Amino acid sequence: MSVKAFDGTKVLLTEERWKHIVLRHPELENKFSLVLDTVANPDELYFDPTGAFHALKRLHGEVSDYLVVIYCKENGEGYIRTAFYTSYRRKARRYRQFKKLKPS
């Protein structure tokens, strides 16, 4: 399955990566469409020193405060590496050193 990212890049979520995400984070098992929506319409977007994008979606009444989806781009296409929930405090600590982008 694929989705267009904030900049129009096609980002893939392969079956292998989805299995990885669900194996490591079983609470995301029924959140496939939310993961794709986070890439397409992030509330916050960060660029890390390794070249990966971190798309964050603010959650209301869910398990945690944010859903984080990490994806990379190569040769004009992107692929999702992983996804997980995080708290507001952990987000603030982790992302203070990353470059914040403005999703459009």
CYANA upper distance limits for C-alpha pairs under 8 A (distance plus 0.5 A):
  1 MET  CA     12 LEU  CA      6.33
  1 MET  CA     13 LEU  CA      5.91
  1 MET  CA     14 THR  CA      6.96
  2 SER  CA     10 LYS  CA      6.92
  2 SER  CA     11 VAL  CA      5.87
  2 SER  CA     12 LEU  CA      4.76
  2 SER  CA     13 LEU  CA      6.41
  2 SER  CA     36 LEU  CA      8.23
  3 VAL  CA     10 LYS  CA      6.22
  3 VAL  CA     11 VAL  CA      5.88
  3 VAL  CA     12 LEU  CA      7.15
  3 VAL  CA     36 LEU  CA      6.87
  3 VAL  CA     39 VAL  CA      7.90
  3 VAL  CA     40 ALA  CA      6.89
  4 LYS  CA      8 GLY  CA      5.73
  4 LYS  CA      9 THR  CA      5.91
  4 LYS  CA     10 LYS  CA      5.11
  4 LYS  CA     11 VAL  CA      6.49
  4 LYS  CA     39 VAL  CA      8.07
  4 LYS  CA     40 ALA  CA      6.17
  5 ALA  CA      9 THR  CA      5.74
  5 ALA  CA     10 LYS  CA      6.80
  5 ALA  CA     11 VAL  CA      6.91
  5 ALA  CA     39 VAL  CA      6.02
  5 ALA  CA     40 ALA  CA      5.11
  5 ALA  CA     41 ASN  CA      8.03
  6 PHE  CA     39 VAL  CA      7.78
  6 PHE  CA     40 ALA  CA      6.29
  6 PHE  CA     41 ASN  CA      7.23
  6 PHE  CA     42 PRO  CA      8.26
  6 PHE  CA    103 PRO  CA      6.07
  6 PHE  CA    104 SER  CA      6.28
  7 ASP  CA    103 PRO  CA      8.21
  7 ASP  CA    104 SER  CA      7.72
  9 THR  CA     76 GLY  CA      7.29
  9 THR  CA     77 GLU  CA      6.56
  9 THR  CA     78 GLY  CA      7.20
 10 LYS  CA     76 GLY  CA      8.44
 10 LYS  CA     77 GLU  CA      6.01
 10 LYS  CA     78 GLY  CA      6.45
 11 VAL  CA     39 VAL  CA      8.50
 11 VAL  CA     71 TYR  CA      8.29
 11 VAL  CA     73 LYS  CA      8.41
 11 VAL  CA     77 GLU  CA      6.63
 11 VAL  CA     78 GLY  CA      4.67
 11 VAL  CA     79 TYR  CA      5.49
 11 VAL  CA     80 ILE  CA      7.30
 12 LEU  CA     77 GLU  CA      8.42
 12 LEU  CA     78 GLY  CA      6.60
 12 LEU  CA     79 TYR  CA      5.09
 12 LEU  CA     80 ILE  CA      6.67
 13 LEU  CA     17 ARG  CA      6.89
 13 LEU  CA     18 TRP  CA      7.14
 13 LEU  CA     36 LEU  CA      8.46
 13 LEU  CA     79 TYR  CA      6.60
 13 LEU  CA     80 ILE  CA      5.94
 14 THR  CA     18 TRP  CA      6.71
 14 THR  CA     79 TYR  CA      8.39
 14 THR  CA     80 ILE  CA      8.37
 15 GLU  CA     19 LYS  CA      6.67
 16 GLU  CA     20 HIS  CA      6.81
 17 ARG  CA     21 ILE  CA      6.67
 17 ARG  CA     80 ILE  CA      7.63
 17 ARG  CA     81 ARG  CA      7.03
 17 ARG  CA     82 THR  CA      7.57
 18 TRP  CA     22 VAL  CA      6.68
 19 LYS  CA     23 LEU  CA      6.41
 20 HIS  CA     24 ARG  CA      6.65
 20 HIS  CA     82 THR  CA      8.05
 21 ILE  CA     25 HIS  CA      6.16
 21 ILE  CA     26 PRO  CA      8.02
 21 ILE  CA     28 LEU  CA      8.03
 21 ILE  CA     82 THR  CA      6.21
 21 ILE  CA     83 ALA  CA      6.66
 21 ILE  CA     84 PHE  CA      8.22
 22 VAL  CA     26 PRO  CA      5.11
 22 VAL  CA     27 GLU  CA      7.86
 22 VAL  CA     28 LEU  CA      6.51
 22 VAL  CA     29 GLU  CA      5.87
 25 HIS  CA     29 GLU  CA      8.18
 25 HIS  CA     83 ALA  CA      8.47
 25 HIS  CA     84 PHE  CA      7.01
 28 LEU  CA     32 PHE  CA      7.83
 28 LEU  CA     84 PHE  CA      8.01
 31 LYS  CA     35 VAL  CA      6.75
 32 PHE  CA     36 LEU  CA      7.06
 33 SER  CA     37 ASP  CA      6.54
 34 LEU  CA     38 THR  CA      6.57
 35 VAL  CA     39 VAL  CA      7.27
 35 VAL  CA     67 LEU  CA      8.26
 35 VAL  CA     69 VAL  CA      7.18
 35 VAL  CA     83 ALA  CA      7.71
 36 LEU  CA     40 ALA  CA      6.88
 37 ASP  CA     41 ASN  CA      6.18
 37 ASP  CA     42 PRO  CA      7.99
 38 THR  CA     42 PRO  CA      5.37
 38 THR  CA     43 ASP  CA      8.34
 38 THR  CA     55 ALA  CA      6.73
 38 THR  CA     56 LEU  CA      6.90
 38 THR  CA     57 LYS  CA      6.06
 38 THR  CA     67 LEU  CA      8.07
 38 THR  CA     68 VAL  CA      8.26
 38 THR  CA     69 VAL  CA      7.38
 39 VAL  CA     55 ALA  CA      6.28
 39 VAL  CA     69 VAL  CA      7.33
 41 ASN  CA     57 LYS  CA      8.41
 41 ASN  CA    103 PRO  CA      8.23
 42 PRO  CA     55 ALA  CA      5.92
 42 PRO  CA     56 LEU  CA      5.93
 42 PRO  CA     57 LYS  CA      5.81
 42 PRO  CA    103 PRO  CA      7.31
 43 ASP  CA     55 ALA  CA      8.01
 43 ASP  CA     56 LEU  CA      6.31
 43 ASP  CA     57 LYS  CA      5.56
 43 ASP  CA     58 ARG  CA      6.94
 43 ASP  CA    103 PRO  CA      8.09
 44 GLU  CA     55 ALA  CA      6.57
 44 GLU  CA     56 LEU  CA      5.58
 44 GLU  CA     57 LYS  CA      7.26
 44 GLU  CA    100 LYS  CA      8.17
 44 GLU  CA    101 LEU  CA      8.02
 44 GLU  CA    102 LYS  CA      7.80
 44 GLU  CA    103 PRO  CA      7.54
 45 LEU  CA     53 PHE  CA      7.48
 45 LEU  CA     54 HIS  CA      6.15
 45 LEU  CA     55 ALA  CA      5.17
 45 LEU  CA     56 LEU  CA      6.63
 45 LEU  CA    100 LYS  CA      6.45
 45 LEU  CA    101 LEU  CA      5.80
 45 LEU  CA    102 LYS  CA      7.09
 45 LEU  CA    103 PRO  CA      6.91
 46 TYR  CA     53 PHE  CA      6.22
 46 TYR  CA     54 HIS  CA      5.53
 46 TYR  CA     55 ALA  CA      7.13
 46 TYR  CA     95 TYR  CA      7.92
 46 TYR  CA     98 PHE  CA      6.57
 46 TYR  CA     99 LYS  CA      6.02
 46 TYR  CA    100 LYS  CA      4.95
 46 TYR  CA    101 LEU  CA      6.03
 47 PHE  CA     51 GLY  CA      6.91
 47 PHE  CA     52 ALA  CA      6.35
 47 PHE  CA     53 PHE  CA      5.22
 47 PHE  CA     54 HIS  CA      6.79
 47 PHE  CA     98 PHE  CA      6.42
 47 PHE  CA     99 LYS  CA      5.72
 47 PHE  CA    100 LYS  CA      6.93
 47 PHE  CA    101 LEU  CA      7.52
 48 ASP  CA     52 ALA  CA      6.02
 48 ASP  CA     53 PHE  CA      6.95
 48 ASP  CA     54 HIS  CA      8.02
 48 ASP  CA     98 PHE  CA      5.73
 48 ASP  CA     99 LYS  CA      7.13
 49 PRO  CA     98 PHE  CA      7.71
 51 GLY  CA     72 CYS  CA      7.38
 52 ALA  CA     70 ILE  CA      7.12
 52 ALA  CA     71 TYR  CA      6.23
 52 ALA  CA     72 CYS  CA      5.19
 52 ALA  CA     73 LYS  CA      7.87
 53 PHE  CA     70 ILE  CA      6.13
 53 PHE  CA     71 TYR  CA      5.82
 53 PHE  CA     72 CYS  CA      6.57
 54 HIS  CA     68 VAL  CA      6.93
 54 HIS  CA     69 VAL  CA      6.22
 54 HIS  CA     70 ILE  CA      5.06
 54 HIS  CA     71 TYR  CA      7.11
 55 ALA  CA     68 VAL  CA      6.23
 55 ALA  CA     69 VAL  CA      5.70
 55 ALA  CA     70 ILE  CA      6.86
 56 LEU  CA     66 TYR  CA      6.77
 56 LEU  CA     67 LEU  CA      6.10
 56 LEU  CA     68 VAL  CA      5.13
 56 LEU  CA     69 VAL  CA      6.99
 57 LYS  CA     66 TYR  CA      5.98
 57 LYS  CA     67 LEU  CA      5.73
 57 LYS  CA     68 VAL  CA      7.20
 58 ARG  CA     65 ASP  CA      6.58
 58 ARG  CA     66 TYR  CA      5.16
 58 ARG  CA     67 LEU  CA      7.20
 59 LEU  CA     64 SER  CA      7.54
 59 LEU  CA     65 ASP  CA      5.83
 59 LEU  CA     66 TYR  CA      5.85
 59 LEU  CA     67 LEU  CA      7.53
 60 HIS  CA     65 ASP  CA      7.55
 63 VAL  CA     85 TYR  CA      8.24
 64 SER  CA     85 TYR  CA      6.49
 64 SER  CA     86 THR  CA      6.51
 64 SER  CA     87 SER  CA      6.16
 65 ASP  CA     85 TYR  CA      7.87
 65 ASP  CA     86 THR  CA      6.72
 65 ASP  CA     87 SER  CA      5.42
 65 ASP  CA     88 TYR  CA      6.26
 66 TYR  CA     85 TYR  CA      6.16
 66 TYR  CA     86 THR  CA      5.81
 66 TYR  CA     87 SER  CA      6.68
 66 TYR  CA     88 TYR  CA      7.58
 67 LEU  CA     83 ALA  CA      7.65
 67 LEU  CA     84 PHE  CA      6.33
 67 LEU  CA     85 TYR  CA      5.03
 67 LEU  CA     86 THR  CA      6.83
 68 VAL  CA     83 ALA  CA      5.95
 68 VAL  CA     84 PHE  CA      5.88
 68 VAL  CA     85 TYR  CA      6.49
 68 VAL  CA     86 THR  CA      7.48
 69 VAL  CA     80 ILE  CA      7.68
 69 VAL  CA     81 ARG  CA      8.25
 69 VAL  CA     82 THR  CA      6.48
 69 VAL  CA     83 ALA  CA      4.77
 69 VAL  CA     84 PHE  CA      7.22
 70 ILE  CA     80 ILE  CA      6.51
 70 ILE  CA     81 ARG  CA      6.16
 70 ILE  CA     82 THR  CA      5.96
 70 ILE  CA     83 ALA  CA      6.64
 71 TYR  CA     78 GLY  CA      7.13
 71 TYR  CA     79 TYR  CA      5.98
 71 TYR  CA     80 ILE  CA      4.64
 71 TYR  CA     81 ARG  CA      5.74
 71 TYR  CA     82 THR  CA      7.68
 72 CYS  CA     78 GLY  CA      5.86
 72 CYS  CA     79 TYR  CA      6.12
 72 CYS  CA     80 ILE  CA      7.07
 72 CYS  CA     81 ARG  CA      7.68
 73 LYS  CA     77 GLU  CA      5.93
 73 LYS  CA     78 GLY  CA      4.50
 73 LYS  CA     79 TYR  CA      7.00
 74 GLU  CA     78 GLY  CA      6.60
 86 THR  CA     90 ARG  CA      6.90
 86 THR  CA     91 LYS  CA      7.00
 87 SER  CA     91 LYS  CA      6.58
 88 TYR  CA     92 ALA  CA      6.64
 89 ARG  CA     93 ARG  CA      6.80
 90 ARG  CA     94 ARG  CA      6.51
 91 LYS  CA     95 TYR  CA      6.31
 92 ALA  CA     96 ARG  CA      6.58
